[in-house]
Amino acid sequence: MENVHLAAEDEDDLYSGYNDYNPTFDSEELDNDVGFQQAVKTSHGRRPPMTAKFPGTAIGARPMATSFGARAQMNSSMGRLMTGAVQDGAARPMTAVRAAGYTSAMTRGSTFDPLGQSKGPAPPLEAKIEDSPEEKIKILEKRVNDLIEESCMAFSRGDMQLSLEKAKEAGRKERALVRQREQTGTADHINLDLTYSVLFNLANQYANNDMYQEALNTYAVIVKNKMFNNAGRLKVNMANIYFKQKNYPKAIKFYRMALDQISNVHKEMRIKIMQNIGVVFIKMGQYSDAITSFEHIMSESPNVKSGFNLILCYFAIGDRERMKKAFQKLITVPLGIDDDDKYIAANDDPHTSLVIEAIKNDPLHQMERDRKGLAEKYIMTAAKLIAPAIEGSFALGFDWCVDMVKGSQYVELANDLEINKAITYLRQRDFNQAVETLKTFEKKDSRVKSAAATNLSFLYFLEKDYDQADRYADMAMSADRYNPAALINKGNTVFERQDYEKAAEFYKEALRNDSSCTEGLYNLGLTYKKLGRLDEALDCFLKLHAILRNCAQVMFQLASLYEMLEDPHQAIEWLMQLISVTPTDPQVLAKLGELYDSEGDKSQAFQYYYESFRYFPSNIDVIEWLGAYYIDTQFCEKAIQYFERATLIQPTQVKWQLMVASCYRRSGNYQKALDTYKDIHRKFPENVECLRFLVRLCTDMGLKEVQEYATKLKKVEKMKEIREQRVKSGREGSARGRREGSAGSDLEVRQDSSHSGHGAGARTERLSAKLRALPGSNEPYEASTQRDIDASYVDPLGPQMERPKTAAKKRIEDDDFADEELGDDLLPE
């Protein structure tokens, strides 16, 4: 208890005063506070009027009173009343808090506008004075930059001339800008970067427009100006121009000058310049110097192009061992690309699959594929180049290259090298070795097996071993059903068996797998043509013409189809396009002559037949037509040279020699005609027509040989009668055929012409009627029997029969549908 302290009665209570409060803060009794209510009423009446100029509050400069202390009106210097609670004789201080957007200068009728929008729009900015020198300079600088940009954009669009004009205009504006700065005394503020950009762009555009001297002069202005930093690098551009001009010594000089001005920090740029130096040395034939450059590059920063160029240099000097070492270095050059494994989804996550699908064909992956494809091209080319040189035979060389490639990152190229080995055998005409090499792929993976089987099918097809071609085509299809070349080869074998419907199905399938397969489209058109579906064939060749605009075979097929559709005008139009591509093709010119002849335009027909004869003077059909044309136009002397050429081409055909004699006779040179007939009689003593003309000529000319020839004529006619009697004793069908073949005066001519195989007998029938209408038929030497003369030659102007197909047409229809079916497999380059 001694520690307990009891408060005395006279001591202050420790807890006193906590229940006391100032009545000023009693807001509950304000309604009953008479003084407060009176103060409120009186202050409301004295409030100043509201204005719209400044926003205000409902509490303006009014007196305020409280229920505590004296109620006095106290105005502040700001027009606001102070709150006036007075305690112990001290006035309450004025508050400094003022609501945003409110003012004490409110007037009656004002609206609430805290943002001051009732003031109206802001006053306009003061306009810049464009006449000032600085403003003019800024505008001019902007115009120069715009011209440079327009020049670059024009170049990107391929408009070289416009890009050069814009560059020149930018140069003129920039010089005007410099002069203006000098006049205003601000020459120290010249924009060197702008000057450099103008000159550099101008030099580039000069070079792009092949104005090399102007470009060199502009580059020299930049290089010689010491105020431009790193301008020495532009000597590389100057060296490139000298290289284009084939001024190789100067190119090397400027490349080396640029190399000296570039520090070792820029290693990649130095490597590229050294690579250019090596290429120039190759152009100059200085392979040792080029080898030095490329060896340095391969030791510092190896790349595929430099490795390939190094192999070329070693091949040029014939160094086998170093070729091998360089090839080994080439296949170990890192490409700096990721593996394809990252494009394979590791799980079934749909988000991951979407990302992989998106990056499979993005520009980065496309660049990786291009880089890898370029490296494979260089390696394949290098292997094909050095294979025959590094070993005793090209086969051993290919084997060494294949072994090296199998141990590298390009292991898939080994099979392609083996196929190239087979192609090399083909080029050397060693078909057996090529077939043996390709047969080794029968047990390889499907892609290589399909390629090898496709090549084998093609080879057997060319050798006309259609059974083997069909077998390997089936093998290629089983290995890769979507291989268009295999499907086309299969279609070709079926085509040869004349199963055109089935062949068309294979060609259609090839087109479904590869819509750009022109061989399939061409063969499909030929198949429809064979089937007589001419409209579908026409559609195929029109599509093909849209792809291959200048293909002569396609245009010839279109012309042939229009001729079969009895539209000679369209056929002529396509042949005219064809001769614009191949103006010296004699078969096309002859076909044009034939079409114009069928249309009755003899002058145009003669023009094209004559052009065909100029390019190929051994076409019997053309010679025959030209000779008949001159006879028809009464120029027998000119016809003689054509029939004499026909005699040289077919010396066993008597009709050409008889036509020569007939032309002499028609032109009035009877002595020459007699000598010609005598010469014919010596070569063909049993020819009845020759003997008859000899008898008539000798009789009219009063020659003594008339009796001799008359005796021979009777003897030959008697032999002919005996021969006819022997024919009648044979089988009825055979006898009838022989009588038709030897009837009338055409017996010997038809017998002789039958040995040539050119259809002279058929043409004789259609030309007999034409000669009957030729002028001069009432001459003494023709009055005996009209049929005696009809057998003397064949006139192509007579009734038209179906001629044999021209060589070009036969080549296209019979052979070309198999052309290039090997595709990329046979010709990888």
HELIX and SHEET records of a PDB file:
HELIX    1   1 PRO A   23  PHE A   25  5                                   3    
HELIX    2   2 LEU A   30  ASN A   32  5                                   3    
HELIX    3   3 VAL A   34  GLY A   45  1                                  12    
HELIX    4   4 GLN A  117  LYS A  119  5                                   3    
HELIX    5   5 PRO A  133  SER A  156  1                                  24    
HELIX    6   6 MET A  160  THR A  184  1                                  25    
HELIX    7   7 ALA A  187  HIS A  189  5                                   3    
HELIX    8   8 LEU A  192  ASN A  208  1                                  17    
HELIX    9   9 TYR A  212  LYS A  224  1                                  13    
HELIX   10  10 ALA A  231  LEU A  234  5                                   4    
HELIX   11  11 LYS A  235  LYS A  244  1                                  10    
HELIX   12  12 TYR A  248  ASP A  260  1                                  13    
HELIX   13  13 LYS A  267  MET A  284  1                                  18    
HELIX   14  14 TYR A  287  GLU A  300  1                                  14    
HELIX   15  15 VAL A  304  ILE A  317  1                                  14    
HELIX   16  16 ARG A  320  LEU A  330  1                                  11    
HELIX   17  17 ASP A  340  TYR A  343  5                                   4    
HELIX   18  18 PRO A  350  ILE A  359  1                                  10    
HELIX   19  19 PRO A  363  ILE A  390  1                                  28    
HELIX   20  20 PHE A  394  LYS A  406  1                                  13    
HELIX   21  21 LEU A  413  ARG A  427  1                                  15    
HELIX   22  22 PHE A  431  LYS A  439  1                                   9    
HELIX   23  23 THR A  440  LYS A  443  5                                   4    
HELIX   24  24 SER A  446  LEU A  462  1                                  17    
HELIX   25  25 TYR A  466  ALA A  479  1                                  14    
HELIX   26  26 PRO A  484  GLU A  496  1                                  13    
HELIX   27  27 TYR A  500  ASN A  513  1                                  14    
HELIX   28  28 THR A  518  LEU A  531  1                                  14    
HELIX   29  29 LEU A  534  ILE A  547  1                                  14    
HELIX   30  30 ALA A  552  MET A  564  1                                  13    
HELIX   31  31 PRO A  568  VAL A  581  1                                  14    
HELIX   32  32 PRO A  586  SER A  598  1                                  13    
HELIX   33  33 LYS A  602  TYR A  615  1                                  14    
HELIX   34  34 ILE A  620  ASP A  632  1                                  13    
HELIX   35  35 CYS A  636  ILE A  649  1                                  14    
HELIX   36  36 VAL A  654  ARG A  666  1                                  13    
HELIX   37  37 TYR A  670  LYS A  683  1                                  14    
HELIX   38  38 VAL A  688  MET A  701  1                                  14    
HELIX   39  39 VAL A  706  SER A  729  1                                  24    
HELIX   40  40 GLU A  732  SER A  742  1                                  11    
HELIX   41  41 GLY A  744  ASP A  746  5                                   3    
HELIX   42  42 LEU A  747  SER A  753  1                                   7    
HELIX   43  43 ALA A  760  ARG A  772  1                                  13    
HELIX   44  44 PRO A  780  GLU A  782  5                                   3    
HELIX   45  45 GLN A  786  ASP A  790  1                                   5    
HELIX   46  46 ALA A  807  LYS A  810  1                                   4    
HELIX   47  47 ARG A  811  ASP A  815  3                                   5    
HELIX   48  48 ASP A  816  ALA A  818  5                                   3    
HELIX   49  49 GLY A  823  LEU A  826  1                                   4    
SHEET    1   A 2 MET A  50  THR A  51  0                                        
SHEET    2   A 2 THR A 107  THR A 107 -1                                        
END                                                                             
